Amino acid sequence: MKIIISNDSGLPIYEQIKNQIKAQIVAGDLEADEGLPGMRTLASDLKVSVITTKRAYNDLE
């Protein structure tokens, strides 16, 4: 999964993550049975707080 965040964007980081995951689902890049990376793994990969990824995942639920 490829997610690109920007600190210069007007959107909060959790919104950027959420929107990009949604876009990948709609585009068919993420299959229905494909799991998302764990919150800690994603936070580490993006170099953001686990709280940020948790909020994005909670909003997606």
Kinemage of the C-alpha trace (Angstrom):
@kinemage 1
@onewidth
@group {chain A} dominant
@subgroup {mainchain}
@vectorlist {calphas} color= white
{ca met a 1} P 0.000 0.000 0.000
{ca lys a 2} L 1.370 3.391 -0.945
{ca ile a 3} L 0.333 6.395 1.111
{ca ile a 4} L 1.915 9.803 0.706
{ca ile a 5} L 1.341 12.434 3.362
{ca ser a 6} L 2.086 16.121 3.143
{ca asn a 7} L 2.611 18.469 6.051
{ca asp a 8} L 1.816 21.367 3.718
{ca ser a 9} L -1.653 20.047 2.931
{ca gly a 10} L -4.625 21.777 4.495
{ca leu a 11} L -5.964 18.371 5.571
{ca pro a 12} L -4.973 16.707 8.843
{ca ile a 13} L -2.689 13.696 8.385
{ca tyr a 14} L -5.358 11.215 9.531
{ca glu a 15} L -7.699 12.578 6.824
{ca gln a 16} L -4.979 12.190 4.196
{ca ile a 17} L -4.443 8.560 5.241
{ca lys a 18} L -8.166 7.826 5.305
{ca asn a 19} L -8.793 9.451 1.921
{ca gln a 20} L -5.920 7.625 0.244
{ca ile a 21} L -7.044 4.248 1.601
{ca lys a 22} L -10.588 4.941 0.362
{ca ala a 23} L -9.237 5.942 -3.052
{ca gln a 24} L -7.230 2.717 -3.298
{ca ile a 25} L -10.329 0.679 -2.446
{ca val a 26} L -12.438 2.474 -5.067
{ca ala a 27} L -9.684 2.116 -7.681
{ca gly a 28} L -9.499 -1.614 -6.993
{ca asp a 29} L -5.918 -1.464 -5.751
{ca leu a 30} L -7.056 -2.986 -2.435
{ca glu a 31} L -9.110 -6.156 -2.673
{ca ala a 32} L -12.043 -6.897 -0.372
{ca asp a 33} L -10.201 -9.687 1.454
{ca glu a 34} L -6.859 -7.868 1.609
{ca gly a 35} L -5.932 -6.711 5.087
{ca leu a 36} L -4.608 -3.272 5.939
{ca pro a 37} L -1.241 -2.952 7.647
{ca gly a 38} L -1.319 -2.770 11.418
{ca met a 39} L -1.663 0.650 12.999
{ca arg a 40} L 1.834 0.546 14.481
{ca thr a 41} L 3.378 -0.663 11.237
{ca leu a 42} L 1.692 2.066 9.203
{ca ala a 43} L 2.611 4.715 11.780
{ca ser a 44} L 6.232 3.581 11.668
{ca asp a 45} L 6.319 3.519 7.855
{ca leu a 46} L 4.813 7.019 7.613
{ca lys a 47} L 6.747 8.338 10.620
{ca val a 48} L 3.581 9.564 12.340
{ca ser a 49} L 1.964 8.876 15.698
{ca val a 50} L 0.060 5.644 16.276
{ca ile a 51} L -2.803 7.860 17.469
{ca thr a 52} L -2.955 9.378 13.979
{ca thr a 53} L -3.254 6.009 12.258
{ca lys a 54} L -5.732 4.828 14.897
{ca arg a 55} L -7.976 7.793 14.154
{ca ala a 56} L -7.820 7.130 10.409
{ca tyr a 57} L -8.663 3.439 10.908
{ca asn a 58} L -11.482 4.254 13.344
{ca asp a 59} L -12.982 6.683 10.839
{ca leu a 60} L -12.773 4.023 8.126
{ca glu a 61} L -14.663 1.523 10.288
